[in-house]
Amino acid sequence: MNTDQRLRALSDFLIAHRAKLTPQSVGLPAGARRRTPGLRREEVAQIAGVSTTWYTWLEQGRDIRMSAQVLERIAFALQLNDDERDYMLALALEQTTAAAPAPDTAVDKMPEALERIIGELRGCPVIVSDRKLGIVGWNKAAAAVFMDFAQVPPEERNMIWLLFTRKELRTLAANWEQFVRGFLAIFRYYYGKYVGDAWYGEFIQRLSSFNADFRTLWDINDVSPAPEVSIEFRHAKAGKMLFDLTSMQVQGQTDLRCSVYTPSPGSETEAKLKRLMDRIERR
């Protein structure tokens, strides 16, 4: 992304997280009734030990001088967790934890060993994605629960794109917003990690114009490389299914991750998934 996009993303992030705090949560008196939720800019500046003018310029996305030490104080004032702090620093200082590949670099390919491993996980749907959340692999259980990804055009085979453009996925997830926010948190993690890659800004702009819900949920500014989410699916053939989502990076392939959907303990999901897989394999 260019400098303007990077600073705009930083501005949106700071505003969103300031709005999540209350005076009481940071040890300040509630005071008079507020017209908007969250802390005031001058309160964040006070806690961080910076001038209100400087913080205002920072939040407005101005191209001003910043230091890691001052930004750490901003992170403290906004009560950011480690992932959120790293994301803010990456945007503010244009730092990345790894060099972004060239725009024409091919997507990561799934190692054959990993393909064999997820194929053996008959009782857990598994989706393998790259740093853009492009889907590079899946097992039979994932195809049975979600959709047959082989029938999706390769250029559309992106988890974020499918969640906001395919009605069958929106119908599938009973707690669709919670489900989507988990993936958006991962996507934002990569967005901050590869601040120099223009692909992310172009993708966000394209999906924002295509689906207004994406822009609304994206503006929440969740950040996490591995959120744990409990999901309720309403499957057309298997009925109610409950899964716990665990997202894990693939060792040796830092930009490949496995999203594993484990049947929730105490539910009938494991048995339902087994019956579903048995029917599919008898065809």
MILUMGU-514742 format. One record per residue (C-alpha): residue number from 1; x, y, z; residue in one letter. Coordinates in pm, whole numbers, plus 50000, padded with zeros to 5 digits. Example, Ala and Ser with C-alpha at 12.3 -4.5 7.8 and 13.67 -1.06 7.14 Angstrom:
2
<gulum: 1, xx: 51230, yy: 49550, zz: 50780, vexti: A>
<gulum: 2, xx: 51367, yy: 49894, zz: 50714, vexti: S>
//
This chain:
283
<gulum: 1, xx: 50000, yy: 50000, zz: 50000, vexti: M>
<gulum: 2, xx: 50117, yy: 50356, zz: 49943, vexti: N>
<gulum: 3, xx: 50184, yy: 50608, zz: 50220, vexti: T>
<gulum: 4, xx: 49835, yy: 50760, zz: 50208, vexti: D>
<gulum: 5, xx: 49670, yy: 50417, zz: 50235, vexti: Q>
<gulum: 6, xx: 49901, yy: 50314, zz: 50517, vexti: R>
<gulum: 7, xx: 49834, yy: 50628, zz: 50721, vexti: L>
<gulum: 8, xx: 49461, yy: 50603, zz: 50654, vexti: R>
<gulum: 9, xx: 49466, yy: 50245, zz: 50781, vexti: A>
<gulum: 10, xx: 49653, yy: 50363, zz: 51092, vexti: L>
<gulum: 11, xx: 49398, yy: 50639, zz: 51145, vexti: S>
<gulum: 12, xx: 49105, yy: 50398, zz: 51116, vexti: D>
<gulum: 13, xx: 49271, yy: 50158, zz: 51358, vexti: F>
<gulum: 14, xx: 49337, yy: 50422, zz: 51625, vexti: L>
<gulum: 15, xx: 48985, yy: 50564, zz: 51601, vexti: I>
<gulum: 16, xx: 48826, yy: 50220, zz: 51622, vexti: A>
<gulum: 17, xx: 49023, yy: 50120, zz: 51932, vexti: H>
<gulum: 18, xx: 48975, yy: 50454, zz: 52105, vexti: R>
<gulum: 19, xx: 48599, yy: 50405, zz: 52061, vexti: A>
<gulum: 20, xx: 48616, yy: 50068, zz: 52238, vexti: K>
<gulum: 21, xx: 48741, yy: 50219, zz: 52567, vexti: L>
<gulum: 22, xx: 48550, yy: 50394, zz: 52844, vexti: T>
<gulum: 23, xx: 48689, yy: 50647, zz: 53093, vexti: P>
<gulum: 24, xx: 48627, yy: 50400, zz: 53375, vexti: Q>
<gulum: 25, xx: 48833, yy: 50130, zz: 53198, vexti: S>
<gulum: 26, xx: 49141, yy: 50354, zz: 53207, vexti: V>
<gulum: 27, xx: 49085, yy: 50497, zz: 53554, vexti: G>
<gulum: 28, xx: 48937, yy: 50832, zz: 53451, vexti: L>
<gulum: 29, xx: 48611, yy: 50983, zz: 53586, vexti: P>
<gulum: 30, xx: 48310, yy: 50937, zz: 53360, vexti: A>
<gulum: 31, xx: 48241, yy: 51310, zz: 53352, vexti: G>
<gulum: 32, xx: 47960, yy: 51461, zz: 53150, vexti: A>
<gulum: 33, xx: 47757, yy: 51267, zz: 52897, vexti: R>
<gulum: 34, xx: 47951, yy: 51201, zz: 52577, vexti: R>
<gulum: 35, xx: 47819, yy: 51252, zz: 52228, vexti: R>
<gulum: 36, xx: 48026, yy: 50963, zz: 52090, vexti: T>
<gulum: 37, xx: 48144, yy: 50637, zz: 52252, vexti: P>
<gulum: 38, xx: 48497, yy: 50587, zz: 52376, vexti: G>
<gulum: 39, xx: 48773, yy: 50808, zz: 52507, vexti: L>
<gulum: 40, xx: 48838, yy: 51159, zz: 52384, vexti: R>
<gulum: 41, xx: 49159, yy: 51229, zz: 52197, vexti: R>
<gulum: 42, xx: 49290, yy: 51448, zz: 52477, vexti: E>
<gulum: 43, xx: 49237, yy: 51161, zz: 52724, vexti: E>
<gulum: 44, xx: 49444, yy: 50921, zz: 52512, vexti: V>
<gulum: 45, xx: 49713, yy: 51191, zz: 52482, vexti: A>
<gulum: 46, xx: 49708, yy: 51244, zz: 52858, vexti: Q>
<gulum: 47, xx: 49755, yy: 50875, zz: 52936, vexti: I>
<gulum: 48, xx: 50028, yy: 50838, zz: 52674, vexti: A>
<gulum: 49, xx: 50210, yy: 51152, zz: 52785, vexti: G>
<gulum: 50, xx: 50198, yy: 51326, zz: 52447, vexti: V>
<gulum: 51, xx: 50042, yy: 51652, zz: 52335, vexti: S>
<gulum: 52, xx: 49681, yy: 51649, zz: 52223, vexti: T>
<gulum: 53, xx: 49783, yy: 51820, zz: 51899, vexti: T>
<gulum: 54, xx: 50040, yy: 51551, zz: 51815, vexti: W>
<gulum: 55, xx: 49796, yy: 51268, zz: 51889, vexti: Y>
<gulum: 56, xx: 49526, yy: 51440, zz: 51686, vexti: T>
<gulum: 57, xx: 49762, yy: 51463, zz: 51389, vexti: W>
<gulum: 58, xx: 49853, yy: 51096, zz: 51434, vexti: L>
<gulum: 59, xx: 49488, yy: 50994, zz: 51439, vexti: E>
<gulum: 60, xx: 49414, yy: 51214, zz: 51139, vexti: Q>
<gulum: 61, xx: 49667, yy: 51019, zz: 50937, vexti: G>
<gulum: 62, xx: 49914, yy: 51300, zz: 50891, vexti: R>
<gulum: 63, xx: 50266, yy: 51211, zz: 50784, vexti: D>
<gulum: 64, xx: 50439, yy: 51316, zz: 51105, vexti: I>
<gulum: 65, xx: 50753, yy: 51204, zz: 51285, vexti: R>
<gulum: 66, xx: 50697, yy: 50900, zz: 51507, vexti: M>
<gulum: 67, xx: 50919, yy: 50694, zz: 51732, vexti: S>
<gulum: 68, xx: 50871, yy: 50340, zz: 51856, vexti: A>
<gulum: 69, xx: 50893, yy: 50458, zz: 52217, vexti: Q>
<gulum: 70, xx: 50608, yy: 50708, zz: 52180, vexti: V>
<gulum: 71, xx: 50398, yy: 50459, zz: 51985, vexti: L>
<gulum: 72, xx: 50446, yy: 50207, zz: 52266, vexti: E>
<gulum: 73, xx: 50289, yy: 50462, zz: 52500, vexti: R>
<gulum: 74, xx: 49997, yy: 50504, zz: 52258, vexti: I>
<gulum: 75, xx: 49954, yy: 50124, zz: 52258, vexti: A>
<gulum: 76, xx: 49947, yy: 50128, zz: 52639, vexti: F>
<gulum: 77, xx: 49690, yy: 50410, zz: 52645, vexti: A>
<gulum: 78, xx: 49464, yy: 50223, zz: 52402, vexti: L>
<gulum: 79, xx: 49512, yy: 49893, zz: 52591, vexti: Q>
<gulum: 80, xx: 49624, yy: 49712, zz: 52278, vexti: L>
<gulum: 81, xx: 49724, yy: 49347, zz: 52301, vexti: N>
<gulum: 82, xx: 50053, yy: 49228, zz: 52152, vexti: D>
<gulum: 83, xx: 49907, yy: 49152, zz: 51808, vexti: D>
<gulum: 84, xx: 49729, yy: 49487, zz: 51790, vexti: E>
<gulum: 85, xx: 50041, yy: 49673, zz: 51905, vexti: R>
<gulum: 86, xx: 50256, yy: 49500, zz: 51641, vexti: D>
<gulum: 87, xx: 49999, yy: 49586, zz: 51375, vexti: Y>
<gulum: 88, xx: 49996, yy: 49952, zz: 51479, vexti: M>
<gulum: 89, xx: 50377, yy: 49971, zz: 51480, vexti: L>
<gulum: 90, xx: 50395, yy: 49810, zz: 51137, vexti: A>
<gulum: 91, xx: 50160, yy: 50070, zz: 50992, vexti: L>
<gulum: 92, xx: 50312, yy: 50366, zz: 51175, vexti: A>
<gulum: 93, xx: 50676, yy: 50283, zz: 51107, vexti: L>
<gulum: 94, xx: 50621, yy: 50091, zz: 50782, vexti: E>
<gulum: 95, xx: 50786, yy: 49788, zz: 50932, vexti: Q>
<gulum: 96, xx: 50726, yy: 49432, zz: 50824, vexti: T>
<gulum: 97, xx: 50825, yy: 49108, zz: 50989, vexti: T>
<gulum: 98, xx: 50911, yy: 48965, zz: 50649, vexti: A>
<gulum: 99, xx: 50972, yy: 49105, zz: 50305, vexti: A>
<gulum: 100, xx: 50664, yy: 49108, zz: 50088, vexti: A>
<gulum: 101, xx: 50700, yy: 48893, zz: 49776, vexti: P>
<gulum: 102, xx: 50693, yy: 49065, zz: 49441, vexti: A>
<gulum: 103, xx: 50339, yy: 49125, zz: 49308, vexti: P>
<gulum: 104, xx: 50375, yy: 48857, zz: 49041, vexti: D>
<gulum: 105, xx: 50500, yy: 48589, zz: 49282, vexti: T>
<gulum: 106, xx: 50291, yy: 48273, zz: 49265, vexti: A>
<gulum: 107, xx: 50087, yy: 48175, zz: 49568, vexti: V>
<gulum: 108, xx: 50237, yy: 47929, zz: 49811, vexti: D>
<gulum: 109, xx: 50179, yy: 47568, zz: 49718, vexti: K>
<gulum: 110, xx: 50074, yy: 47311, zz: 49973, vexti: M>
<gulum: 111, xx: 50347, yy: 47055, zz: 50051, vexti: P>
<gulum: 112, xx: 50259, yy: 46698, zz: 49955, vexti: E>
<gulum: 113, xx: 50318, yy: 46580, zz: 50312, vexti: A>
<gulum: 114, xx: 50065, yy: 46832, zz: 50443, vexti: L>
<gulum: 115, xx: 49816, yy: 46723, zz: 50177, vexti: E>
<gulum: 116, xx: 49846, yy: 46364, zz: 50299, vexti: R>
<gulum: 117, xx: 49804, yy: 46472, zz: 50661, vexti: I>
<gulum: 118, xx: 49484, yy: 46669, zz: 50610, vexti: I>
<gulum: 119, xx: 49349, yy: 46391, zz: 50388, vexti: G>
<gulum: 120, xx: 49371, yy: 46156, zz: 50686, vexti: E>
<gulum: 121, xx: 49164, yy: 46394, zz: 50903, vexti: L>
<gulum: 122, xx: 48832, yy: 46250, zz: 50800, vexti: R>
<gulum: 123, xx: 48656, yy: 46375, zz: 51114, vexti: G>
<gulum: 124, xx: 48776, yy: 46738, zz: 51092, vexti: C>
<gulum: 125, xx: 48722, yy: 46975, zz: 50801, vexti: P>
<gulum: 126, xx: 49055, yy: 47144, zz: 50717, vexti: V>
<gulum: 127, xx: 49127, yy: 47438, zz: 50488, vexti: I>
<gulum: 128, xx: 49482, yy: 47548, zz: 50406, vexti: V>
<gulum: 129, xx: 49529, yy: 47911, zz: 50302, vexti: S>
<gulum: 130, xx: 49813, yy: 48145, zz: 50207, vexti: D>
<gulum: 131, xx: 49901, yy: 48497, zz: 50328, vexti: R>
<gulum: 132, xx: 49616, yy: 48643, zz: 50123, vexti: K>
<gulum: 133, xx: 49375, yy: 48381, zz: 50260, vexti: L>
<gulum: 134, xx: 49371, yy: 48227, zz: 49917, vexti: G>
<gulum: 135, xx: 49260, yy: 47864, zz: 49951, vexti: I>
<gulum: 136, xx: 49542, yy: 47635, zz: 49840, vexti: V>
<gulum: 137, xx: 49418, yy: 47308, zz: 49988, vexti: G>
<gulum: 138, xx: 49130, yy: 47134, zz: 50164, vexti: W>
<gulum: 139, xx: 49020, yy: 46785, zz: 50260, vexti: N>
<gulum: 140, xx: 48705, yy: 46590, zz: 50175, vexti: K>
<gulum: 141, xx: 48541, yy: 46685, zz: 50504, vexti: A>
<gulum: 142, xx: 48583, yy: 47056, zz: 50423, vexti: A>
<gulum: 143, xx: 48427, yy: 47006, zz: 50080, vexti: A>
<gulum: 144, xx: 48136, yy: 46820, zz: 50240, vexti: A>
<gulum: 145, xx: 48068, yy: 47086, zz: 50504, vexti: V>
<gulum: 146, xx: 48147, yy: 47406, zz: 50312, vexti: F>
<gulum: 147, xx: 48141, yy: 47359, zz: 49935, vexti: M>
<gulum: 148, xx: 48335, yy: 47184, zz: 49664, vexti: D>
<gulum: 149, xx: 48617, yy: 47435, zz: 49628, vexti: F>
<gulum: 150, xx: 48732, yy: 47256, zz: 49312, vexti: A>
<gulum: 151, xx: 48421, yy: 47399, zz: 49141, vexti: Q>
<gulum: 152, xx: 48513, yy: 47756, zz: 49240, vexti: V>
<gulum: 153, xx: 48716, yy: 47951, zz: 48980, vexti: P>
<gulum: 154, xx: 49078, yy: 47979, zz: 49105, vexti: P>
<gulum: 155, xx: 49068, yy: 48361, zz: 49099, vexti: E>
<gulum: 156, xx: 48771, yy: 48354, zz: 49343, vexti: E>
<gulum: 157, xx: 48915, yy: 48083, zz: 49568, vexti: R>
<gulum: 158, xx: 48982, yy: 48321, zz: 49857, vexti: N>
<gulum: 159, xx: 48823, yy: 48266, zz: 50199, vexti: M>
<gulum: 160, xx: 48742, yy: 48634, zz: 50257, vexti: I>
<gulum: 161, xx: 48599, yy: 48679, zz: 49909, vexti: W>
<gulum: 162, xx: 48381, yy: 48366, zz: 49935, vexti: L>
<gulum: 163, xx: 48246, yy: 48456, zz: 50279, vexti: L>
<gulum: 164, xx: 48111, yy: 48784, zz: 50147, vexti: F>
<gulum: 165, xx: 48005, yy: 48678, zz: 49798, vexti: T>
<gulum: 166, xx: 47861, yy: 48327, zz: 49833, vexti: R>
<gulum: 167, xx: 47512, yy: 48305, zz: 49980, vexti: K>
<gulum: 168, xx: 47555, yy: 47938, zz: 50066, vexti: E>
<gulum: 169, xx: 47834, yy: 48020, zz: 50311, vexti: L>
<gulum: 170, xx: 47632, yy: 48297, zz: 50472, vexti: R>
<gulum: 171, xx: 47341, yy: 48058, zz: 50510, vexti: T>
<gulum: 172, xx: 47567, yy: 47786, zz: 50647, vexti: L>
<gulum: 173, xx: 47703, yy: 47982, zz: 50944, vexti: A>
<gulum: 174, xx: 47437, yy: 48058, zz: 51207, vexti: A>
<gulum: 175, xx: 47681, yy: 48294, zz: 51384, vexti: N>
<gulum: 176, xx: 47809, yy: 48429, zz: 51052, vexti: W>
<gulum: 177, xx: 47941, yy: 48760, zz: 51189, vexti: E>
<gulum: 178, xx: 48152, yy: 48594, zz: 51458, vexti: Q>
<gulum: 179, xx: 48277, yy: 48342, zz: 51202, vexti: F>
<gulum: 180, xx: 48374, yy: 48614, zz: 50955, vexti: V>
<gulum: 181, xx: 48539, yy: 48835, zz: 51215, vexti: R>
<gulum: 182, xx: 48781, yy: 48556, zz: 51299, vexti: G>
<gulum: 183, xx: 48901, yy: 48540, zz: 50939, vexti: F>
<gulum: 184, xx: 48912, yy: 48918, zz: 50908, vexti: L>
<gulum: 185, xx: 49136, yy: 48931, zz: 51217, vexti: A>
<gulum: 186, xx: 49379, yy: 48694, zz: 51043, vexti: I>
<gulum: 187, xx: 49356, yy: 48892, zz: 50720, vexti: F>
<gulum: 188, xx: 49435, yy: 49218, zz: 50902, vexti: R>
<gulum: 189, xx: 49734, yy: 49051, zz: 51066, vexti: Y>
<gulum: 190, xx: 49878, yy: 48984, zz: 50720, vexti: Y>
<gulum: 191, xx: 49771, yy: 49329, zz: 50601, vexti: Y>
<gulum: 192, xx: 49994, yy: 49481, zz: 50868, vexti: G>
<gulum: 193, xx: 50274, yy: 49232, zz: 50811, vexti: K>
<gulum: 194, xx: 50297, yy: 49312, zz: 50440, vexti: Y>
<gulum: 195, xx: 50235, yy: 49687, zz: 50444, vexti: V>
<gulum: 196, xx: 50438, yy: 49724, zz: 50124, vexti: G>
<gulum: 197, xx: 50216, yy: 49497, zz: 49914, vexti: D>
<gulum: 198, xx: 49958, yy: 49694, zz: 49716, vexti: A>
<gulum: 199, xx: 49748, yy: 49382, zz: 49658, vexti: W>
<gulum: 200, xx: 49581, yy: 49414, zz: 49999, vexti: Y>
<gulum: 201, xx: 49461, yy: 49769, zz: 49947, vexti: G>
<gulum: 202, xx: 49327, yy: 49683, zz: 49602, vexti: E>
<gulum: 203, xx: 49147, yy: 49375, zz: 49732, vexti: F>
<gulum: 204, xx: 48992, yy: 49566, zz: 50024, vexti: I>
<gulum: 205, xx: 48872, yy: 49842, zz: 49792, vexti: Q>
<gulum: 206, xx: 48724, yy: 49593, zz: 49545, vexti: R>
<gulum: 207, xx: 48539, yy: 49393, zz: 49810, vexti: L>
<gulum: 208, xx: 48422, yy: 49711, zz: 49986, vexti: S>
<gulum: 209, xx: 48253, yy: 49826, zz: 49666, vexti: S>
<gulum: 210, xx: 48103, yy: 49480, zz: 49615, vexti: F>
<gulum: 211, xx: 47966, yy: 49421, zz: 49966, vexti: N>
<gulum: 212, xx: 47885, yy: 49687, zz: 50226, vexti: A>
<gulum: 213, xx: 47892, yy: 49430, zz: 50510, vexti: D>
<gulum: 214, xx: 48261, yy: 49375, zz: 50447, vexti: F>
<gulum: 215, xx: 48342, yy: 49742, zz: 50504, vexti: R>
<gulum: 216, xx: 48138, yy: 49747, zz: 50827, vexti: T>
<gulum: 217, xx: 48311, yy: 49443, zz: 50976, vexti: L>
<gulum: 218, xx: 48654, yy: 49539, zz: 50843, vexti: W>
<gulum: 219, xx: 48629, yy: 49876, zz: 51021, vexti: D>
<gulum: 220, xx: 48604, yy: 49698, zz: 51358, vexti: I>
<gulum: 221, xx: 48981, yy: 49648, zz: 51323, vexti: N>
<gulum: 222, xx: 49020, yy: 49310, zz: 51491, vexti: D>
<gulum: 223, xx: 49376, yy: 49171, zz: 51470, vexti: V>
<gulum: 224, xx: 49487, yy: 48817, zz: 51552, vexti: S>
<gulum: 225, xx: 49713, yy: 48564, zz: 51377, vexti: P>
<gulum: 226, xx: 49524, yy: 48272, zz: 51532, vexti: A>
<gulum: 227, xx: 49179, yy: 48348, zz: 51674, vexti: P>
<gulum: 228, xx: 48985, yy: 48066, zz: 51837, vexti: E>
<gulum: 229, xx: 48621, yy: 48073, zz: 51736, vexti: V>
<gulum: 230, xx: 48324, yy: 47849, zz: 51816, vexti: S>
<gulum: 231, xx: 48100, yy: 47812, zz: 51513, vexti: I>
<gulum: 232, xx: 47745, yy: 47691, zz: 51463, vexti: E>
<gulum: 233, xx: 47665, yy: 47562, zz: 51115, vexti: F>
<gulum: 234, xx: 47320, yy: 47486, zz: 50978, vexti: R>
<gulum: 235, xx: 47410, yy: 47226, zz: 50718, vexti: H>
<gulum: 236, xx: 47149, yy: 47149, zz: 50452, vexti: A>
<gulum: 237, xx: 47199, yy: 46771, zz: 50487, vexti: K>
<gulum: 238, xx: 47347, yy: 46722, zz: 50834, vexti: A>
<gulum: 239, xx: 47154, yy: 46985, zz: 51029, vexti: G>
<gulum: 240, xx: 47302, yy: 47169, zz: 51327, vexti: K>
<gulum: 241, xx: 47680, yy: 47124, zz: 51358, vexti: M>
<gulum: 242, xx: 47907, yy: 47283, zz: 51617, vexti: L>
<gulum: 243, xx: 48278, yy: 47330, zz: 51553, vexti: F>
<gulum: 244, xx: 48572, yy: 47489, zz: 51731, vexti: D>
<gulum: 245, xx: 48801, yy: 47666, zz: 51484, vexti: L>
<gulum: 246, xx: 49173, yy: 47653, zz: 51545, vexti: T>
<gulum: 247, xx: 49406, yy: 47834, zz: 51305, vexti: S>
<gulum: 248, xx: 49770, yy: 47722, zz: 51296, vexti: M>
<gulum: 249, xx: 50070, yy: 47832, zz: 51095, vexti: Q>
<gulum: 250, xx: 50249, yy: 47556, zz: 50906, vexti: V>
<gulum: 251, xx: 50603, yy: 47510, zz: 51037, vexti: Q>
<gulum: 252, xx: 50857, yy: 47595, zz: 50771, vexti: G>
<gulum: 253, xx: 50591, yy: 47769, zz: 50565, vexti: Q>
<gulum: 254, xx: 50522, yy: 48084, zz: 50767, vexti: T>
<gulum: 255, xx: 50255, yy: 48207, zz: 50526, vexti: D>
<gulum: 256, xx: 50060, yy: 47885, zz: 50501, vexti: L>
<gulum: 257, xx: 49807, yy: 47810, zz: 50773, vexti: R>
<gulum: 258, xx: 49568, yy: 47530, zz: 50853, vexti: C>
<gulum: 259, xx: 49219, yy: 47617, zz: 50969, vexti: S>
<gulum: 260, xx: 49098, yy: 47306, zz: 51151, vexti: V>
<gulum: 261, xx: 48731, yy: 47266, zz: 51243, vexti: Y>
<gulum: 262, xx: 48707, yy: 47025, zz: 51536, vexti: T>
<gulum: 263, xx: 48361, yy: 46895, zz: 51633, vexti: P>
<gulum: 264, xx: 48266, yy: 47056, zz: 51963, vexti: S>
<gulum: 265, xx: 48273, yy: 46817, zz: 52262, vexti: P>
<gulum: 266, xx: 47930, yy: 46712, zz: 52384, vexti: G>
<gulum: 267, xx: 47762, yy: 46785, zz: 52051, vexti: S>
<gulum: 268, xx: 47638, yy: 46537, zz: 51792, vexti: E>
<gulum: 269, xx: 47859, yy: 46693, zz: 51526, vexti: T>
<gulum: 270, xx: 48117, yy: 46415, zz: 51511, vexti: E>
<gulum: 271, xx: 47850, yy: 46151, zz: 51445, vexti: A>
<gulum: 272, xx: 47670, yy: 46374, zz: 51194, vexti: K>
<gulum: 273, xx: 47991, yy: 46441, zz: 51005, vexti: L>
<gulum: 274, xx: 48069, yy: 46068, zz: 50994, vexti: K>
<gulum: 275, xx: 47726, yy: 45992, zz: 50847, vexti: R>
<gulum: 276, xx: 47767, yy: 46274, zz: 50595, vexti: L>
<gulum: 277, xx: 48107, yy: 46145, zz: 50486, vexti: M>
<gulum: 278, xx: 47977, yy: 45787, zz: 50462, vexti: D>
<gulum: 279, xx: 47696, yy: 45899, zz: 50228, vexti: R>
<gulum: 280, xx: 47937, yy: 46092, zz: 50008, vexti: I>
<gulum: 281, xx: 48186, yy: 45804, zz: 49985, vexti: E>
<gulum: 282, xx: 47912, yy: 45551, zz: 49893, vexti: R>
<gulum: 283, xx: 47823, yy: 45749, zz: 49582, vexti: R>
//
